[in-house]
Amino acid sequence: MSKSKKLSSSGLKTFTRSFLQCGDQLHTLAIKNNNDTLDDAIVIDDQSRLTERQSTQDEKLTRQPSMLKIAENKRKKETPESRIAAASNLPLPINLTKGQATQDEELLRFESNTSKTDTESGSKLRENFAEQNLLLHHNFDRLIDKTGVKIDAENLADIGFEVDKALTNRMKVDRRSIRKLYRKARRSPGGKEKVETKSLAKLLNKKKVEKKFSNLLQYAENKALEVGILQKNANNKVIPHRDNKMNTVNNIEELRKGINIEIDKTDKKSKLIGAMLKRAIDKDTRGTGGKLYAIARSARTKFSKNYHNVALVKKLVNMKHNARDDRITPLDQILDQAIFATSADYASVRHIKKLLNDKRYGNEGKLAWGELQAGAIAHIKNTILNTQSNKDGYQIVSLHKFNKIMLDLEKTGKLELVFDKDIANNLRNLNRAARSILNMPPDVG
């Protein structure tokens, strides 16, 4: 495979102008004599970036509008120099023909027709086209290497396993920390502070009929009466127990803990009622228990925000309803759900990235994020390949599919969110090179 030498920016412009002028003369000669030489038709080198923008719906986008505007402006300024730059500054540089660099339809048609002949020039062009397709493949592999992870990027189940393990292990660490904070709070004087549980009593009286059919509501009422947090009045309604010494922050928090344990995590109704009961208790205990309880509750709230309130996190780590061993998202689908699915919006992916890259939890999450990056590059590569293969057995890249997936990543802002700037720009340049190589006049088969 050929390797191109790097030129300075000013040197490249001078070289390209002179070379294109020379190329025009050679092309005219080749048409007359039908004996062109491929070496005189190859153009190489420089550096550039151009974001793919081919959608007519850009004006409807709200995500990162300034980025889209810049990309649109860059697309309008495409030049032979910028096309050469995008292809030559890839990890594995790709040489463009003069037709590919200029996107001149007559030249592209001429090169395509020549490649179908049995002439020496036709043979060289066919070899060059095959090498270009091969380099498109291998550049993806180089970008996978840039993520720094040593895995099979196409083993989706392994990637999913590592992501799930990192998230669940982090949840375990946070749960242990919260339990420690609550133990410390219970030993403090604030734990003995009296609390009037009006909200809890109101909820239980409101759900009086449902209590007959809900084990959780029955448990909450019976436990509150047993401990002395609540009592019944003459009308058989529950009310706060004002005269009992057991009506303390510590006991009410223990009731909340017991309710959380009793919730059937596989039953939607049980989880809904559990959430209502806990909200009522939280309303009654808000601001009580002193500083240590405030710290413990803040940690518990943060845990809920991190793992329970973000739909994508719940989808990745939780099990299906009524199935303790059946995941909502199978391991081999975690990559797609975490990065490429429509439900994986910018905010959700950013949240997953933040959770996995938190240095306080060690390198496990960082490595899992790297595996998601590597898997995402492999996913892009596999998505854009046609079923059709060339004579060397390599599948041919689909320009339409490549443009679409890059446009989706750019529109949502996920290209530079998922990948660092170096990999993101290399993907842009790779897409740019593919457009230069694969774009052909409509009448060229």
C-alpha positions, 0 to 999 in steps of 0.5 A, a space after each residue: 500500500 502506498 503511503 503519502 508524505 505530509 506537505 506544509 499547508 502553503 506547499 500543498 496549495 501550490 502543489 495542488 494548483 500546479 498539479 491540477 493544471 498539469 492534470 488537465 493537459 494529461 487528461 486531454 492527451 489521454 482522451 485523444 490517445 486513449 493511453 493515459 497513465 494513472 500515476 499522473 491522475 493521482 492527487 495526494 495530501 493535506 489536512 482539513 475537516 468537513 462535517 457531513 450535512 445533506 439534510 434539508 431539515 437542518 433548520 428544524 434542529 435545536 441541538 447545537 445549532 451553531 455547530 450545524 451552521 458551521 458545518 453547513 458553511 464548510 460544506 458550501 466551501 468544498 474545494 479540491 484542496 479540502 477533499 485531498 486534505 480529508 483523505 490524506 490526514 486519516 490514520 491510513 492516508 488515502 490517495 484520491 484521483 484527480 476526478 475524485 479530488 475535483 468532483 468534476 463529472 467529466 473526469 469521474 466519468 472518464 476514470 470510471 470508464 477507463 477502469 473498465 478497460 483492459 489497458 494498463 491505465 484501467 488496471 491501475 485504476 481498478 487496483 487503486 479503487 480496490 485499495 481505497 475501499 480496503 483503506 476505508 475498512 482499515 481506517 475504522 480498525 485504526 480508530 478502534 485502536 485509538 480508543 485504547 481498549 483491548 477487546 473484540 469490538 464486535 462482541 456486543 455481549 461482552 461490551 454489554 456485560 462490562 457496561 452493566 458490571 461497571 454501572 451495577 458495581 457503582 450502584 453497590 458502592 453508592 448504596 454502601 455509602 448511603 447506609 453508612 451515612 444513615 447509621 451515623 445519622 441514627 446515632 445522632 441526637 437528631 434521630 430522636 426528634 419527634 415527627 408528626 406524620 400527617 402526610 402518611 396518615 392522610 395517604 393511608 386513609 385515602 387508600 382505605 379500600 385499596 388496602 384490602 388488596 395491597 400487601 404493601 399498604 397493609 404492611 405500612 399501616 400495620 407497622 406504623 401502628 405497631 411501632 407507635 408512629 400512628 394510632 386509630 381514632 374513634 372513626 377507625 381512621 389512622 392519625 399521627 400518634 402525638 403522645 408516644 415516644 416512639 414517634 421519632 425520626 429514627 423510627 419513621 426512617 426505619 419504616 421507610 426502609 422497611 417499605 422499600 424492602 417490601 416493594 415487589 420490584 417486578 410489579 408495577 403497582 407495588 412500585 407505584 404504591 411504594 413510591 407514594 408511601 415514601 413520598 409521604 414519609 419524605 414530606 413528613 420528615 423534611 427538615 427534621 433530624 439535624 445535619 447528619 440526616 440532611 446529608 444522608 437524605 441528600 445522598 439518597 436523593 442523588 442516588 435516585 437521580 443517578 439511577 432511578 430517574 434516568 430512563 436510559 440507566 434503568 433500561 440498561 441495568 434493570 430486569 423486566 416486570 415479573 421476571 427476576 432474571 430477564 433483563 429489560 435490555 439484553 447484554 448484546 443490545 446495550 451498545 445500541 440502546 446506550 448510543 444509537 437508539 432514538 431514546 438515547 438522547 444527548 442528555 441521557 448519553 451524557 449522563 451515562 458517560 458521566 457515571 462511567 468516567 467518574 474517577 472516584 470509582 476507579 478505572 472499571 467505568 472508564 474502561 467500560 466507556 472505552 469499550 462502548 466507544 470501540 463498539 460504536 466505531 465497529 457498529 458504524 463500520 458494519 452498518 455502512 457495508 453493502 452485501 456486495 463485495 469487490 474482487 478481493 472479498 471486501 464489502 463495498 462501503 455504502 455512501 448513503 448509509 455512511 452519510 445517514 449515520 454520520 448525520 444522525 450523530 451530528 444532529 443529536 450532538 452525540 458524535 463529539 459526546 461519545 468520541 473525543 475530538 480526534 476520533 470524531 474529526 477522523 470519522 468526519 474525514 473518513 466520511 468526507 473521503 468516502 464521499 470523494 471516492 464513492 460519489 459518481 455522476 448519475 449515469 455512471 454504473 
